Amino acid sequence: MKRYKLKGLDCATCAIKIEEELKKRENVNFVTVNFPTSELIVDAKDESEIVEIIKRISPELEIEAEDNSESYFKEKNSENEKRKGLILITISSLLFISGIILLLNFTQFAIIITPTMAEVIKDSLFIIAYLIAGWKVLQKTVRNLTRKIVFDENFLMSIATIGAIAIHELPEAVGVMLFFTIGEFFQNLAVGKSKKSIKSLLEVKSTFANLKVDGEIVRVKPEDVEVGSLIVVKPGEKIPLDGVVVEGSSFVDTSILTGESRLKSVKEGDEVFSGMVNMDGLITVKVTKPFSDSTISRILKLVGEASSRKAKAEKFITKFARYYTPAVVFLAVSIALFPPLIFNEPITPWIYRALVLLVISCPCALVLSVPLSYFTSIGKASRDGILIKGANYIDMLNSLSIVAFDKTGTLTKGSFRVTEIVAKNGFSRDDVIKFAAIAEMYSNHPIAKSIVESWKEARKFTHLIKSYREIPGRGVSVDMVDNSIIVGNDALMHEMGIEHDSCYVEGTVVHVAINGIYAGYVIISDEIKDDASKAVEELKKLGCKVVMLTGDSKEIAKRVASKLELDEYHAELLPEDKVRVIEMLKEKDGDGKVAFAGDGINDAPVIARADVGIAMGALGSEAAIEVADVVIMDDMPSKVARSIRISKATQKIVWENISLALAIKGFFIILGSLGMATMWEAVFADIGVTLIAIFNAMRMLYLKF
């Protein structure tokens, strides 16, 4: 897959034409052109032919292969081009205003100069203003006609204004061309501002790295640092590359990557990722990945590439524009020719009506604002720590009816802890946890470690242990100077002949016996994440059924499902069983879409099978980013609900823009056909609506979710 930057792409119809022409080629497997970002993504055998086709359609384009992720967010126009455009608009506007003044005060000027001379000066001012304002439009029209590109905005505007000049409507011709140029100028500014806003949201790349060479610190570009090198990160600096802390400790701000403002403590042996900000301590990091594979590079690349997967609305608008513009042009030609021929009426008023329709018919508002809405949505989500890998997945998120979660590491923290201590036969709760912790001191089992962690004083009693015996699948037996301890499951208690009345306890239970007498039991639980309940509650409010799929026992699954008030749960599942359950849910639900959220590695098969696969807690995990459709960059399940809210807001804005553009254009087409709209209204129906739609799309950047 090759990516190109199409510098100077300012024609929406040309973008569609390039994409359509490339799709016709046999050696092209995949192609998409994104007009708002001026990007071409193509998979083809012969790249030289690709460049040749683009140059034939739009020879003025500069085609640049994209080698770095930042190129996705470069602005389409340079500052010099903007300045030049503003100067030309100013000169043209002054000439136009001068012509209008001369027109309005014709009789007063006639005292000084002859009426004929005043007429010539007035017309000259209008013609010069027209040529300055519309030279680029006229130039593109001629060039496009030679390449059989007819129904684009430049052609429509040229024909409409030249026609107005032909029927002696000079002021309107100049005004329409001038306002079209001004509208295009502000349209490019708005799109540039949108991309700039997204870039600022993702401006996390450090421009330098402090490389440690022979005890000296050398400032270099992150791209020049090799894997295995040592870099020093000072307080306040961004971490430039992924790596492991080998010296020092600090707190790092991960908000740029995860969207959360919490600080994370890092010390020797901890992983850190590019884009994090070192807050207070000096740390030395051993680089584990080159810059091109670093976390921030992958994020920027994913956000940029997301534009290649188009949503249904984008595909609809592309097809719609293909038929809509020719249809309106045909209507305009019919209005210009048939009434004068059939009813023997003057041709000039009908030509004027036709010219009004030509101005209205430009599809820019739709072709530009719809993909821009998705583009800004993907950028906004990424700033919140949610990577949505395509506009098509935004559509699917909006259609979700079932969200299934893995349990361990997704709804729960994946770390065991003591949640309950029950004492029996006169022993205290402190006795139970104390002797359990002493007995489990030498075990490496996660459950044993959680018991020791809950009573850290156990290490002080290791010198009193005379013997230690681990009983596989049962527990441990320990003899101390003063006491003997048996710690394990219910089967071990029966095996050792310990009388107890607590055989059936829900959850992971560790029984404790001291000197042959049953002392009580400890319940170990995988702690539920802080925002898991919030995630379930919000998903239900959004109309989603919430399901849990887990490999754990039915008892544990039931307890977690009960605490979180889940709609449904399935326990004791192997990876292939989870795929089967997802297929069952899809079949049962019918038209609705099913999402699965898991850790992105162990759950790869089921993530791939779901309509929307969501990788949770995937910061730095290449496998998770690769397999999932949506990546949550921290481990917060509530962000699944946030991603759905973002998708719903995007859909709302997209259809607002489509409805607005079609309604206004349809209204003015009717008025224009009836002779009740002038070119001034037509300009609003074209450029005005386009700008409104663009600004509405940009609203996504400022919405709170």
BARODO-637453 format. One record per residue (C-alpha): x, y, z. Coordinates in steps of 0.5 Angstrom, whole numbers, plus 500, padded with zeros to 3 digits. Each point is the difference from the previous one (the first is absolute). Last residue first. Layout:
REM residues N
XYZ ...
//
This chain:
REM residues 705
463527551 502507499 499503493 506505498 503496494 493497498 498508498 505499494 494497496 496506501 505504498 501497494 492499499 499508501 506501495 497495494 493504501 503506499 504498494 494497496 494502502 503507502 502501493 493498498 497505504 505505497 499497493 492502500 495496503 492501498 501498493 495494501 506495498 505504505 495500506 499492499 508499499 500505506 496495505 503494497 507503502 498502507 496493501 506496497 506504504 496500507 498493499 507497499 503505505 495498505 501493498 508500501 499504507 495495503 505494497 506503504 496501506 498493500 507498499 503504505 494497505 502493498 508502501 498502507 496494502 506496498 504505504 497497506 504494500 506504502 506496499 504505496 501501493 494498498 501497493 494499495 500496494 505495504 505495497 506504499 499505506 500494504 506497497 504506501 498501507 503507502 494502504 495494498 496501507 494497496 499498493 494501496 497496495 494502496 496496496 503494504 504494497 507504501 499501507 498493501 506497497 505506503 497498507 507498503 503506497 495506499 499501508 492499499 494504497 495497496 495504495 494497497 496504495 492500500 496497494 499493502 501500508 500492501 505499494 505505502 499497508 501493497 506502496 503504506 499493504 504496495 505505500 501499508 500493499 506500496 504504505 498495505 493502505 499498507 495505501 495504496 496506502 494504499 497507501 505502505 498503507 508502501 500496507 495495497 505498494 506500505 497495505 497496494 507500496 503497507 495495501 500498493 507499500 505504496 501500492 496506499 495503496 496506503 494503496 497507500 494502496 500507497 495505500 505506501 497500507 502493501 507502498 501505505 498496505 505494498 505505500 499503506 500494504 507498496 502507502 504498507 503493497 497494503 505496505 502493498 498497507 503496505 495497506 504498506 498495505 499498507 504497506 498493499 504496506 506495498 505505503 498506496 495498494 499506494 496499494 501504494 494501496 499503492 493502500 493497503 501496506 498493501 504496505 499505505 499495506 507498502 503493503 507500498 501492498 507502496 496498493 494503502 504507501 504499494 493499496 498507502 505503498 507502503 504503506 502495506 504503505 504496506 501505506 506501505 507500496 496500494 498494495 497502494 495496495 498503493 494500495 496495496 502499493 507498502 502500507 505504502 504499506 504504505 504498506 503504506 497507499 501505506 506503496 494502495 496504505 502507498 499499493 492499502 500508502 497501493 493498501 496501494 506499495 501493503 493498498 500503493 507497499 497493502 494501495 505502495 504493501 508501502 499497506 506501506 496505504 493496500 500497507 502507503 495503496 494495502 503501507 499507501 493500495 497495505 503503507 498507498 492498498 500497507 500493502 494497505 498495496 499503493 503507497 498502493 504505496 498503494 502504493 508498500 503502494 501497493 502504494 497500493 497507501 493498499 495502494 506499495 506497503 496494502 493500498 499500492 495505498 494499495 496507498 493498496 496505496 506504496 497504494 504507502 506495501 499498493 500507497 506502504 503493498 499502492 504507502 506496501 505497505 497503506 506502505 497502507 504504505 496506500 505503495 498494496 493501500 501508498 504498494 495494498 494505501 504506496 501495494 493497500 497507500 505502494 498494496 493503500 502508500 503499493 496496495 494503503 501507500 504500494 494497496 500506495 493500497 498507503 505504495 497496494 493501502 501508500 503499493 493497498 496505503 504506496 500496494 492500501 500507501 504501493 496496495 494504499 494496500 498495494 496496504 503493498 507503498 501505505 497495506 504494497 507503499 503504507 495495504 503494497 507502501 499501507 496494501 506496497 505504504 496498506 500492498 508501498 501502508 496495503 502494497 507499502 499505506 495494502 506495499 505503504 494502505 498493501 508498501 501505506 493498503 502493500 506501504 507500496 506496503 506504497 499506505 502496505 507500497 502506504 497498506 504494500 506503498 500505505 499495505 505495498 505506500 498502507 501492502 507500497 501496494 503505495 504503506 504493501 498496506 503498506 504506502 503499507 497506504 504504505 496504505 500507504 494501504 494505500 495500494 503496495 494500494 498494496 500501493 505494499 498494504 503498507 501493503 502499507 507496502 503506504 494505502 494503498 494503503 494502496 496506500 493500499 497505495 497495495 499501493 505494499 505502496 501507501 497499507 506496502 504505505 506496503 502500507 507499501 506495502 507499498 504495496 498494495 493503498 498496494 499502493 495503495 503507497 500507501 497501507 498507501 504505504 498503506 505497505 506497496 500494495 506497499 501495495 504493499 501496494 497493499 496502494 503505496 499508500 500504494 492500499 500504507 504505497 507502504 502503507 506497502 501499508 507497502 502494504 503497493 494501496 493502504 495502495 495506502 495499495 497506496 493502497 496496504 493498497 494501504 496505496 494496499 495505502 504505497 500496493 492500501 499507501 505501494 496495496 494504501 503507499 502498494 493498498 498506502 505504497 499496493 493502501 501507501 504501494 495496496 494505503 505506498 500497493 493498499 499507503 504503494 497496495 493501502 501508500 504500494 494497496 495504504 503506498 501498493 493498499 500502492 497493498 507498497 503502507 495496504 502494495 507501502 498500507 496493500 505497495 506501504 496498507 498494497 507498497 503502507 495496504 501494496 496496495 504500494 507496501 501498493 508501500 500506496 494503503 504499507 505505497 495505498 496500506 507500505 502507496 493503501 500498507 507503501 498506496 494501504 501506505 505504496 497499493 493502503 503506504 503502493 493499496 497504506 505506500 499500492 493500500 500506504 505503497 497499493 493502502 503507503 503501494 494499496 496505505 505505499 505502506 499505505 492502500 499492498 504498507 493503504 496496495 503494501 500500507 498493502 504497494 506504502 499497507 499493498 506500495 504503506 498494504 502495495 507503499 501500508 497493501 505498494 506503504 498497506 499493497 506500497 504502506 496495504 502495495 508502501 500500507 497493500 505497495 505503504 498497507 500493496 493497498 498492501 502500507 504494503 497495504 501494497 507502499 501498507 500493499 507500496 501497493 495503496 501500493 499507496 496501494 500508499 493501496 500505494 500494495 493498503 496495496 507498496 504501506 496495504 500495494 508500500 501500507 496494501 503497493 507501504 498496506 499493496 497495504 495504504 498501507 497507501 499505505 500507497 499506505 498507500 498500507 493503498 499497493 502493503 502495494 499493500 503494496 500493501 503494496 502504494 503496494 494499496 499508500 493502500 500502508 506505498 495504495 495500506 504502505 503506496 493502497 498501508 506504502 499504493 492501502 503503507 505505497 505503505 505495499 506504500 505495503 498493499 503496506 502493498 499494504 502493498 497493502 
//
